[in-house]
Amino acid sequence: MPAPTETGLWRAAVQSSPSATIVVDDAGVIVLANRAVEALLGCGQGALLGMAVETLVPEHMRDRHAANRQAFARETVSRPMGRNRDLEVRRHDGQVVPVEIGLTPVQAAGRRCVVCVLLDLTERKHTEERISEQAAQLQEANARLAELATTDSLTTLWNRRAFLDQLNVQLEFAVRRARPLSLLILDVDHFKEYNDRYGHLAGDEVLRKVAQVLGDLARRSDIVARIGGEEFAILLPEADRSGALTLGERFRAAIEASSWPRRPITMSVGATTVRFRAAVPRPVVPTYSQVLATADRALYRSKTEGRNRVSFADEPVGDAADDPEMPPQPA
């Protein structure tokens, strides 16, 4: 039996390879295709021979592929797998399959050819898509958790914890820049009696509507929160004593003027203002508990003086405001 020729051995090696392989000549014509690539592309045996390699590429990519092939022919350097040479091939049935391509120039039967090994990336792409989808879902879930951590579930306003965090941030900002910052605490009048008479579901309706009225009326810079039970708080950046009283009265009047299903609803309001006379690089910032306590005293005054009114805490907040050598700040 005669010994196989070198060309015959080479063809046998390509045909027996488990990897999908085609051999293309300098003109871009397929001169050899193994059974693995025929299975990948859904072609019959020998169907690929003599075809232009561009026919395997989706139509919108053919011109670019031809230009790349010609550039490779001018500089024939092996391009192994694993270097992000991802392309697409078109199966016999028209389906597009993502593949990675490895290219190796060879001399065969007296002519220069390129061995192209195709790796089907379909499963890898599906895995990447699943991972990407899961990452997006996780990001969305984390965003929902973050929102839940800062949002009051009944009113969708900021909750107490988030509000106190914002109060700390705004206090630092106001003190460093010597800008006024006011705080309102608002409490629904006789809310326990309302709950006892009409039930907690009716009370929840009132709280949701109060939140809506306050939120609709607030300025874009204001921070509105439900800080517990029937108690709400509004942080008013850049609002001085006069501004705090004006805005507090605006909120109070809007609640009183709103239409309520069972009986009129009113709110008592306490206000205070943090103010410093000069910006300082390392200020002593009052704690949020100090500011809340001052506003609470003003709220208590509103309640003891008949409710449905706005009261302002007389004592200033902030260490610079307490300096006896500095003239008092106008109200």
Order of alpha helices (4+ residues) and beta strands (2+ residues): alpha-beta-beta-alpha-alpha-beta-beta-beta-alpha-alpha-beta-alpha-alpha-beta-beta-alpha-beta-alpha-beta
